[in-house]
Every structure is written in structure tokens, then in C-alpha cells.
Amino acid sequence: MPAVSALFLTKLKIGLVMSRKLRYNISCRKMLKAFDISHGQRFKFKNSS
């Protein structure tokens, strides 16, 4: 029983770390996408003027 609970705890820790990394990656991607969009609009504006 103790071995099983230890394994479960390590899995839980790994899961938390992975989800945190995933959330971090998602937020980074959102920021990059927003930056790309604003940059693209600025670029288009420069080209059109």
C-alpha cells in the first residue's frame, strides 16, 4: 500500500508539473500570437500608406 501511494504521489507531481508547463506554453503562444497580429497589422499599415 505505501508503495502504491508513493507512486500515485509521484504521478500526481508529474501531472502538476506537466499541466503547469502546458499552461505556460499556452500563455506564451497566446502572447506570441497577439504580438504577431499587432506586428502584422503595423506592417500592413506601413505597406498601405
N, C-alpha and C positions, 0 to 999 in steps of 0.2 A: 504493500500500500504506500509506504513513504516514497519508494522509487517512482511509482506512478504519479504521485502528486508533484514530485520534483520535475519529472518530465513535462507534466502539464504546465508547471510554472515557467519552465524554460520556453515552451512553445508559446505561452501567453506573452512572455517578454519579447520573443522574436516577432510575434504578431504585432505588438505595440510599436516596436521599433520600425517594422516594415510599413505599418499604416502611417506613422509619423513621417517617414521618408517619402511615402507616396503623396501625402498631403503637401509636403514641402515641394516636391516636384511639380504637383498640380499648380500650386500658387506661383512658382517660378515660371511655369509655362504661361499662366494667365498674364503675368506681368510682362513677359516677353511678347506675347501676342498683342497686348494693349500697346506696348512700345512700338511694335511693328506696324500696327494700324495707324497710330498717330504719326509715325515716321513716314509711312506710305502716303498719308493724306498731305503731309507737308511737302513731300516730294512731288506729288501730283499738282499741288497748288503752285509750286515753283515752276513746274513744266508748263502749266496752262497760262501763267501770267507772262 
